[in-house]
Amino acid sequence: MITGSKPWSDPEDALALFKLNPGYFDAVITDMTMPKMTGAKLAEELIRIRPDIPIVLCTGHSSLIDEEKARQLGIAAYMMKPVSMSKIAETIRKLMDQKN
């Protein structure tokens, strides 16, 4: 899912939207397991377009990716589900503060 005016559940649509205006987005929150493309692959594509974009990857399946691998991919934060909205908000606030 990409933050912005509307959440997107299709990673290909989200990537296409991001490509139209990469500077519009402050951060990206994505799930690892999605149709057509994993969250890790989406993150790689987004980082290729805009290396400074903070990406939060959420997953419920630690066997697919772990925090170390996420960091190696350039993902700013890794969260195991279930995760509360307050924890996501806290993480985004921390990332935005680091960016500024």
C-alpha positions as a Markdown table, in Angstrom:
| # | Residue | x | y | z |
|---|---|---|---|---|
| 1 | Met | 0.0 | 0.0 | 0.0 |
| 2 | Ile | 1.4 | 3.5 | -0.8 |
| 3 | Thr | 0.5 | 6.4 | 1.4 |
| 4 | Gly | -1.1 | 9.3 | -0.3 |
| 5 | Ser | -4.6 | 10.3 | -1.0 |
| 6 | Lys | -5.7 | 6.7 | -1.5 |
| 7 | Pro | -4.4 | 3.3 | -0.4 |
| 8 | Trp | -3.6 | 0.9 | -3.2 |
| 9 | Ser | -3.8 | -2.9 | -2.9 |
| 10 | Asp | -2.3 | -3.8 | -6.3 |
| 11 | Pro | 1.5 | -3.2 | -6.2 |
| 12 | Glu | 1.7 | -2.7 | -10.0 |
| 13 | Asp | -0.9 | 0.1 | -9.8 |
| 14 | Ala | 0.9 | 1.6 | -6.8 |
| 15 | Leu | 4.3 | 1.5 | -8.6 |
| 16 | Ala | 2.7 | 3.1 | -11.7 |
| 17 | Leu | 1.3 | 5.9 | -9.5 |
| 18 | Phe | 4.6 | 6.4 | -7.8 |
| 19 | Lys | 6.4 | 6.7 | -11.1 |
| 20 | Leu | 4.1 | 9.5 | -12.2 |
| 21 | Asn | 5.2 | 11.8 | -9.3 |
| 22 | Pro | 7.8 | 10.2 | -6.9 |
| 23 | Gly | 8.2 | 13.5 | -5.0 |
| 24 | Tyr | 4.5 | 13.5 | -4.0 |
| 25 | Phe | 5.0 | 10.7 | -1.4 |
| 26 | Asp | 6.6 | 11.1 | 2.0 |
| 27 | Ala | 6.7 | 7.4 | 2.9 |
| 28 | Val | 5.5 | 4.0 | 1.7 |
| 29 | Ile | 3.9 | 1.3 | 3.8 |
| 30 | Thr | 3.7 | -2.1 | 2.2 |
| 31 | Asp | 2.8 | -5.6 | 3.0 |
| 32 | Met | 5.2 | -8.4 | 2.1 |
| 33 | Thr | 2.5 | -10.7 | 0.7 |
| 34 | Met | 0.5 | -9.2 | -2.2 |
| 35 | Pro | -0.7 | -10.4 | -5.6 |
| 36 | Lys | 1.7 | -10.0 | -8.5 |
| 37 | Met | 4.7 | -8.7 | -6.6 |
| 38 | Thr | 6.1 | -9.0 | -3.1 |
| 39 | Gly | 6.6 | -6.0 | -0.8 |
| 40 | Ala | 10.3 | -6.5 | -1.0 |
| 41 | Lys | 10.2 | -6.3 | -4.8 |
| 42 | Leu | 8.0 | -3.3 | -4.7 |
| 43 | Ala | 10.5 | -1.6 | -2.3 |
| 44 | Glu | 13.4 | -2.4 | -4.6 |
| 45 | Glu | 11.6 | -0.8 | -7.5 |
| 46 | Leu | 10.6 | 2.3 | -5.5 |
| 47 | Ile | 14.1 | 2.7 | -4.2 |
| 48 | Arg | 15.5 | 2.5 | -7.7 |
| 49 | Ile | 13.3 | 5.4 | -8.6 |
| 50 | Arg | 13.8 | 7.4 | -5.4 |
| 51 | Pro | 16.5 | 6.2 | -3.1 |
| 52 | Asp | 15.6 | 8.4 | -0.2 |
| 53 | Ile | 11.9 | 7.2 | 0.1 |
| 54 | Pro | 11.3 | 5.7 | 3.6 |
| 55 | Ile | 9.6 | 2.3 | 3.2 |
| 56 | Val | 7.9 | 0.4 | 6.0 |
| 57 | Leu | 7.5 | -3.3 | 5.3 |
| 58 | Cys | 4.9 | -5.3 | 7.3 |
| 59 | Thr | 4.8 | -9.0 | 7.3 |
| 60 | Gly | 3.3 | -11.9 | 9.2 |
| 61 | His | 5.6 | -14.5 | 7.6 |
| 62 | Ser | 9.2 | -14.0 | 9.0 |
| 63 | Ser | 10.4 | -17.0 | 6.8 |
| 64 | Leu | 10.0 | -14.9 | 3.7 |
| 65 | Ile | 12.1 | -11.9 | 4.9 |
| 66 | Asp | 13.7 | -10.8 | 8.1 |
| 67 | Glu | 14.7 | -7.4 | 9.5 |
| 68 | Glu | 18.4 | -7.8 | 8.4 |
| 69 | Lys | 17.4 | -8.6 | 4.8 |
| 70 | Ala | 14.9 | -5.8 | 4.8 |
| 71 | Arg | 17.7 | -3.3 | 5.9 |
| 72 | Gln | 20.0 | -4.7 | 3.2 |
| 73 | Leu | 17.3 | -3.9 | 0.6 |
| 74 | Gly | 17.2 | -0.3 | 1.9 |
| 75 | Ile | 13.9 | -0.7 | 3.7 |
| 76 | Ala | 13.7 | 1.8 | 6.6 |
| 77 | Ala | 11.5 | -0.1 | 9.0 |
| 78 | Tyr | 10.4 | -3.7 | 9.3 |
| 79 | Met | 7.3 | -4.6 | 11.3 |
| 80 | Met | 5.8 | -8.0 | 12.2 |
| 81 | Lys | 2.0 | -8.3 | 12.1 |
| 82 | Pro | -0.2 | -7.9 | 13.8 |
| 83 | Val | 0.8 | -4.3 | 14.3 |
| 84 | Ser | -1.3 | -1.5 | 15.8 |
| 85 | Met | -2.0 | 1.8 | 14.0 |
| 86 | Ser | -0.3 | 3.6 | 16.9 |
| 87 | Lys | 2.9 | 1.6 | 16.3 |
| 88 | Ile | 2.8 | 2.4 | 12.6 |
| 89 | Ala | 2.2 | 6.1 | 13.3 |
| 90 | Glu | 5.1 | 6.1 | 15.8 |
| 91 | Thr | 7.4 | 4.4 | 13.2 |
| 92 | Ile | 6.4 | 6.9 | 10.5 |
| 93 | Arg | 6.9 | 9.8 | 12.8 |
| 94 | Lys | 10.4 | 8.5 | 13.7 |
| 95 | Leu | 11.3 | 8.1 | 10.0 |
| 96 | Met | 10.0 | 11.6 | 9.2 |
| 97 | Asp | 12.0 | 13.1 | 12.1 |
| 98 | Gln | 15.2 | 11.3 | 10.9 |
| 99 | Lys | 14.6 | 12.6 | 7.3 |
| 100 | Asn | 14.4 | 16.2 | 8.5 |
